[in-house]
Amino acid sequence: CDFGSATTQVFRPDNSWSAQQRAMLEDQMNRCTTPMYRAPEMVDTWDNSEIGPSVDVWAIGCLLYLLCFNKHPFEDSSNLRIINANYNIPTSDS
């Protein structure tokens, strides 16, 4: 279930969510997703961004990047790089 497609559930964390609720959601995401393909809203649940179909689009973008450039945009799975969408388009070798 790397791409979040195993569920149609949408999560809408907000300031009323307890730390325990966030921890349960994060635990579920840790069990069902690969860090390199996680969207920023999955990495930082305290941002209170909706976790829904857009995370699938992010994961597909990571996959397309991998297919185009033969490397993953977030190979080190750095949370800070993912949150800031910090990636580089490789230059051509030719």
N, C-alpha and C positions, 0 to 999 in steps of 0.2 A: 504494500500500500504506500509506496514511495510518494506518489503524487496526490495523496489525500483523497483519491477517488473511492476509497473503500467506505466512505460515509457521505451522506448528503447533508449531514449536520453542519450548521453554521454556528460559530461561537462569536459572541459579541461581548468581550470583556469590558467592564467599565469600572469606575471608582468604587462601586458597591461590592465588587468581587473581593473575597478574602484571599489571603496568601495561600490558604489550603486549597481553594478552588483553582487558583492559578497553578499550584504545584501538581494537582491532579491532571489538569489539561496538559501541562508540560510533560508529565510522565507518560501520558498517552501519546503525545507527539514523538517523544524519544523512543517509544517502543515501535511506532508505526512509520516513521519517516527516516530518511537518510539526511544527516546534517548538511551536506553539500547542496541539497536540493530544497532546503527550507527557505521559505519567503521571510522577509524581515519581520512581518507580524507574528510569525511562528517562533522566531528567535527571542523577541522581546514582548512578552504578553503584557507587561506593565505599560506599554504604549497605548493600550486599549483600542487597537485597530481590529476590525472585524476579520475573522479567520474563516474564509469561505472559498468559493470557486476561484478567486484570484490567485490563491496559493498554487493551484494547478497550472495556471498560466505561467507563473514564475518558474515552476519546475520544468515545464516544457521549454521555456526560454533557456534554462541551464542546459537541457538536453540538446537543443539546437546549437548552442554555443559549442558544446562538446563535439557534435558532429561536424561543424564547420571548421573548427580550429584544432581538433584532436587533443584538446586539454579542457579541463573543467574550469569555469571562471572562479570557482571558490575551492580549489583543491585542498587548501589547508583547513577548510570548514571554519574559518575565523568568523566568530559572531559579529565582530565589529565591521569587518569587510562586508558581510552580508547585509547588516543593518544599513550601512551607508551605500550599498550597491557599488562598492569599490572594486571594479574589474577593469582590465585593459583589453583592447582589441589588438591581437598580435599583428606585427608588421609582416609583410610578405618577404620571403627569403629570396625571391627571384629577381 
